[in-house]
Amino acid sequence: MIVSQDYLNSLISKPTTLDMYIYYNQKYDEVLEKKITSLVEDSPYNNDLHTESQFESMRTIQESQGEMMEIGVIIALLLLLVGVLNYTNTIASSIQNRKLTFSVMESIGMSKKHINKLLIREGVLYALFSVFITLTIGSVITYICFESMNYMEIPFNVPVIPLISAIILVMLICMITPLLSYKKLAGNRSIVERLRDYEY
């Protein structure tokens, strides 16, 4: 529907009760929105008019999304910190319990390079498991929560670039943490010195 200014003036100038819907040729046309808002505000019957604008609703949602994005980033960083600390503690405990095993394996010919590869593979398995859980169960829970609050019928979209970045970050953390934990626990001591720790 194309609305002319004369048509709007004629409708606004008549004291009557009616519901009028105005559809823009271009969705969320800011220029036309300002013109219609100006006509309504300049009308002598302004106090008797009630308007609802999808354009204003869209702007309100965008402002809310900005605030929610900041809160979401803070929550995500806190969860990441807790997850990294938990994962680091788990890996450190696992390596601590297997220090004798690693020392014995080195004493019979296994190099530190092979041990590092073993630890990296374990980290990759942890990462793949967590990513799998996130992409399956996590995505379903996110979709259900989104649709339960989606009163504006906004389509559900997956942020591909942030998701890929998060997966890469998780993979790096899960691969680097075991190496650093093993290096810190093993130290620069020789194999003999590490084996003597378990002598009775």
C-alpha positions in Angstrom: 0.0 0.0 0.0 1.4 3.4 -1.0 0.3 6.2 1.3 0.3 9.8 0.2 0.7 12.7 2.5 -2.7 14.1 1.6 -4.3 10.8 2.4 -2.7 10.7 5.8 -3.7 14.3 6.5 -7.3 13.5 5.5 -7.4 10.5 7.9 -5.8 12.3 10.8 -8.0 15.4 10.5 -11.2 13.4 10.8 -12.2 12.6 14.4 -13.1 8.9 14.0 -12.2 5.6 15.5 -10.4 3.3 13.2 -7.5 0.9 12.9 -5.2 1.6 10.1 -2.2 -0.5 9.0 0.5 1.1 6.8 2.8 -1.2 4.9 6.0 0.2 3.5 7.3 -0.7 0.1 10.7 -0.9 1.6 10.7 -2.6 5.0 11.9 -0.5 7.9 12.1 2.7 5.7 13.5 5.3 8.2 12.6 8.3 6.0 9.0 7.3 5.6 8.8 6.5 9.3 9.9 10.0 10.2 7.4 11.5 7.8 4.5 9.5 9.3 5.6 10.2 12.8 5.8 13.9 12.0 2.3 14.0 10.6 0.9 12.2 13.7 2.7 14.5 16.1 1.6 17.7 14.2 -2.1 16.5 14.1 -4.5 18.4 16.4 -5.8 15.0 17.4 -2.4 13.8 18.6 -3.7 13.0 22.1 -6.4 10.7 20.6 -4.0 8.7 18.4 -2.1 5.6 19.4 0.6 4.3 17.1 2.6 1.1 17.1 5.6 1.0 14.8 7.5 -2.1 13.8 10.4 0.2 13.0 10.6 1.4 16.6 10.2 -2.2 17.8 13.1 -3.2 15.6 15.3 -0.4 17.1 14.3 -1.4 20.6 15.3 -5.0 19.8 18.6 -3.9 18.4 19.4 -1.9 21.5 18.4 -4.9 23.7 20.5 -7.2 21.5 23.5 -4.9 22.1 23.1 -5.1 25.9 22.4 -8.8 25.8 25.5 -9.3 23.7 27.7 -7.6 26.3 26.1 -9.7 29.1 26.5 -12.8 27.0 30.2 -12.2 26.3 30.8 -11.7 30.0 29.0 -14.9 30.9 30.8 -16.8 28.2 34.2 -15.6 29.4 33.4 -16.6 33.0 32.2 -20.0 31.8 35.4 -20.3 29.7 37.5 -19.4 32.7 35.7 -22.0 34.9 36.0 -24.6 32.2 39.7 -24.0 31.6 40.4 -24.2 35.3 38.4 -27.4 35.7 40.1 -29.0 32.6 43.6 -27.9 33.8 42.9 -29.4 37.2 41.7 -32.7 35.6 44.6 -33.0 33.3 47.2 -32.1 36.0 45.7 -34.8 38.3 45.8 -37.3 35.4 49.4 -36.6 34.6 50.4 -36.6 38.3 48.9 -40.1 38.6 50.8 -41.3 35.5 54.2 -39.8 36.2 55.7 -43.2 37.0 54.2 -44.6 33.9 55.7 -41.9 31.7 59.1 -42.3 33.5 59.1 -46.0 32.9 58.1 -45.5 29.3 60.9 -43.1 28.8 63.4 -45.4 30.5 62.6 -48.2 28.0 63.1 -46.0 24.9 60.0 -43.7 24.5 61.0 -40.2 23.7 59.5 -37.0 25.0 58.3 -36.3 21.5 56.2 -39.5 21.6 54.8 -38.6 25.0 53.9 -35.1 23.8 52.1 -36.7 20.8 50.2 -38.9 23.2 49.2 -36.0 25.4 48.1 -34.0 22.4 45.9 -36.8 21.1 44.3 -37.0 24.5 43.6 -33.3 24.4 42.1 -33.5 21.0 39.8 -36.3 22.1 38.6 -34.1 25.1 38.1 -31.2 22.6 36.2 -33.3 20.1 33.9 -34.7 22.8 33.1 -31.3 24.2 32.5 -29.8 20.7 30.2 -32.8 19.9 28.2 -32.2 23.0 27.9 -28.5 22.4 26.9 -28.9 18.7 24.2 -31.5 19.5 22.7 -31.2 23.0 23.8 -27.6 23.4 22.3 -26.5 20.0 19.0 -28.1 20.8 18.8 -26.4 24.2 19.7 -23.1 22.7 17.1 -23.5 20.0 14.3 -24.4 22.5 15.2 -21.4 24.7 15.3 -19.1 21.7 11.9 -20.2 20.3 10.3 -20.0 23.8 11.1 -16.2 23.9 10.8 -15.4 20.2 7.6 -13.4 20.2 8.8 -11.3 17.2 9.2 -14.5 15.1 12.8 -13.7 14.3 14.5 -16.6 12.4 17.0 -18.7 14.3 20.5 -18.3 12.9 23.8 -19.9 14.0 26.7 -17.4 14.2 29.1 -19.4 12.1 32.3 -17.3 12.5 32.1 -17.0 16.3 31.3 -20.7 16.5 34.3 -21.7 14.4 36.5 -19.4 16.4 35.3 -20.9 19.7 36.0 -24.5 18.4 39.5 -23.5 17.4 40.1 -21.9 20.8 38.8 -25.0 22.6 41.1 -27.2 20.4 44.1 -25.1 21.2 43.4 -25.0 24.9 42.9 -28.8 25.1 46.1 -29.5 23.2 48.4 -27.0 24.9 47.2 -27.6 28.5 48.5 -31.3 28.8 51.9 -30.3 27.4 52.3 -27.5 29.9 51.1 -29.6 32.8 53.5 -32.4 31.9 56.4 -30.0 31.5 55.7 -28.4 34.9 55.2 -31.7 36.7 58.2 -33.5 35.1 60.5 -30.5 35.3 64.1 -30.8 34.1 65.0 -33.8 36.2 66.4 -36.9 34.6 64.6 -40.2 34.3 66.6 -41.7 37.2 65.6 -38.9 39.5 62.0 -39.2 38.6 62.0 -43.0 39.1 63.6 -42.6 42.6 60.6 -40.7 43.7 58.7 -44.0 43.8 61.3 -46.0 45.6 60.2 -47.4 49.0 
